[in-house]
Amino acid sequence: MHCKLIGVPLQDGASRLGCEMGPSALRTAGLQPALEELGHSVADLGNVMPTEFSDIRHPNAVIRQLPEIAAWTGLLTDVAYRESAEGMPIFMGGDHAMAAGIIPGLARRAAEKDRPFFVLWLDAHTDFHSLDSTDSGNLHGVPVAYFTGRPGFEGYLPGLSHPVHPAHVCMIGIRSVDPAERRAIKDSGVTIHDMRSIDEHGVAVVLRDFIATVEAAGGLLHVSLDVDFLDPSVAPAVGTTVPGGATFREAHLVMEMLHDSGLVSSLELVELNPFLDERGRTATLLVDLTASLMGRQVMDRPTRSY
């Protein structure tokens, strides 16, 4: 496969600085050579960065960096649409506000290919706030509500040409949901598998059902992997840690099953904050997880000494 690495040094959606260093950390951890060792061709397209910002204000006074997030959203929609014409784009983040632009761009491309579009959201959080409901003001908490077409974003973030149907979104690993998000998402149609569901049934069972749904529809699948999907004991480099996340092996199993499905057409790696990492441990894990998604098998795991 031809892989395109796209750096998204976005940190305006989060409250802690550091995510802008995520793309550099993933490069340093060896993402490109890991993919090339598996036989893929890789082009590193460098980092993208918005240059024009509008003076946008919202009545919710706690909202932070709205002009910046609006600019990033428009830019990333265009980039994702363009780079998904052929090959597999891999977006290296950057905080999760980047999904507000990337996923609408991918959805537009899928519609032009006449393929149903699905999103696998691997995260501790649902990111289902509206601009009105957020009480932190951090806009990495709104992308799913936005790209599924929830009201309240008109006039603030770019209009959606192809909103993602909520029934085509599956969340796995959820374990921290604000009351406003819980109310909004309850009847939305989004499929949610929290960590209790994984504890009770196993991650393979819940993922297998979603894979079957995508396969039956002949769909294209985008994977959005947030560092806080993982337990902080194995992935400390994130500013939104929530105990009780996916284990090392659960995460690799998810990626191995996704590879076996042959359905994944794009990937986001988000919320990596190298400033909080331990000797590059989390960046290295993300590279290894990407390698599993792209074909590395269990017995091919490298031995590492930290």
C-alpha positions, 0 to 999 in steps of 0.5 A: 500500500502507498502510505501518506504521512501528514503532520498536524501540529495542532494543540489549540483544542487542548488545555495543555501545550505539547501536542504540536510536537506529536508529528515530530515524535512519531517521525523520531520513533520511526513510523516511516521505516516501520511501514517500509519494513512491512513492504509499504511505500511511504511518502512523508508530506510534511506538516500542514498549517493554517494561515488565515484566521477569522474573527469568530466569537461565540456566546459561550465565553469559556470557548478557547481558540475558536478562530484557530479551530475553525481555520484548522477544520477548513484546512484539514477538510481540504487536505483529507479530501485531496490526499484520500483520492489514492493511497492511505493517508495517516494523519499524525497529530496533534489533538483530537480537534483535528478530527473535525476537519479530517473526517468530513474531508474523508466522508466527502471522498467516500461519497464521491466513490459511492462507498458508505463511510464508517468511523472507529473512534478509539478513545476514553471520551466521546467528544460529543459536546456542542459549542453551547454545552462545553464547560471546559472550552477545549474544542478537542471535545466537540468533533464527533458532535460536529461531524455527525451534523449536530446543531449549533455549529453553523456560522462557527465551523465550516458547513458540512457537505457530507455529515457522517451518519451517527449509526456509522460511528462506533466508539470503543474504550469510552470511560469518561463522559460529561453529563451533557454529552451523555444526554446528547449521545443517548439517542444519537444512534452512535454505538458505544462500547465502554470499558465495562463492555470490553471487560465483560465481552472482550474487545474482539467480540465488540470489534468483530460486530462492527467490522461485520457491519462495515464489511456488509455495507461495502464501506470505507473505514477510518480509524481515529486512535486517541492515546487515552484509549490506552491505559496510562500505565502503558501510554503516559504521554497524554494530557487527558489520562483516565485510568482503566484503559485498553491494555497493550495486548488489547490495543494490538489485537484491535489493530491486528483484527483491523488489518485482517479485515482489509477495510481501513482506508485512513488513520489518525494518531491523536493527542500524543504529547511528547512533553509528558512521555517517558523516553519516547515510550508512547510514541514508540507504542503508537508506531508499533500499533500502526505497524500492527494495523499495517500487517506486522504479526504477533511473532514479529514483535521487536524486542525493546530495551528501555 
